[in-house]
Amino acid sequence: MHRSDIPDLRAKELLTVVTLAEYGSFVAAAAHLKTSQPALTRTVKRVERVLGVMLFARNTRKVEITPAGREFVAVAERVLDDLQLTVRNLDEVTREQRGRVTVSTYSAFAINPMPYLIRSYRETRPLVEVRIREGRQLEIVEDVRSGAADFGIGYANSLPDILESTVLSTEPLYAIVPGSHRLAGAKRTKIALAELRGEPLVSGPSESYLRRMLDGAAAASGFTMNYVVTVDRLLSVMHHVCAGVGVGVLAEGCLPPMQWGEGFQALLITDPPLAVQIGLLTLRGRYLTPASAGLASLIRQRAGKRVPETTKSCSPVPAAAVGS
């Protein structure tokens, strides 16, 4: 059907026809609708004129609906029911009770703290569906730019002009060394970047933001990093470190949420101090739906709060992409 073929009828006119069909009397229908009988008659005549058919056969005693009228009333009732349901749903959407939210983020954030944030979010919005897309920084930026995600959680240090960010936290970088490594120590908590010169490193992809930051800092200090293994996921970084293959470098938010066991030790890089900013990323000028704005607000309120675990073993480190 072309839009030009759609009859010019209003919802109140449909309601008038449905009510007249139900009561079978202009007087009773007018009283129910709280309008005058002449006004109701004019409305019915207009609907018949627009449709080009007679909906009701009138005589001095009663009003009888025609076959065309019965068919039209059935359609009008469905339209009014759908409209009523839609308005109710829109009200729920406005109050954040319905809808869908898509968030793009790196896997470490998706593992912790995202599940706990979503649990809190769904306590008051149980009918909202939340979708999590996990990827590296370039994929997060593209998801937000293209509209595949309502917003993203990623690095806020370097973004294209079409995106804007709200900084959630600043996370320092840590060197993750095997527990038996010469750089490890029972009382040691810090390390200088230069101490990693020549050390075999386990790293994320060369195009990742974190690796480019490390390469820049090393170059400024007059050396290059010695990458021996390149992996895609945090799980692989941690297991290579635990196996003694090499040293990893991760942002604080990507560290496994557990007490340190004997498998590895986390040393804060202090010379020079290196850190990344984690931000909530949005497309400039894009309107956030009430449901997505509610989740974004919750994330901003609880930024940087990770839920700790007490697992001491190195092996159950959750799989997570090297973000980044």
Secondary structure, DSSP 8 states (H G I E B T S, - for coil): --GGGS----HHHHHHHHHHHHH--HHHHHHHHTS-HHHHHHHHHHHHHHHTS--EEE-SS-EEE-HHHHHHHHHHHHHHHHHHHHHHHHHHHHTTSSEEEEEEE-HHHHHTTHHHHHHHHHHH-TTEEEEEEE--HHHHHHHHHHTSSSEEEEE-SS--TTEEEEEEEEEEEEEEEETTSTT--TT--EEEGGGGTT-EEEES-TTSHHHHHHHHHHHHTT---EEEEE-SBHHHHHHHHHTTS-EEEEEGGGS-SS---SSEEEEEEEETB-EEEEEEEEETT----HHHHHHHHHHHHTTT---------STT----B---
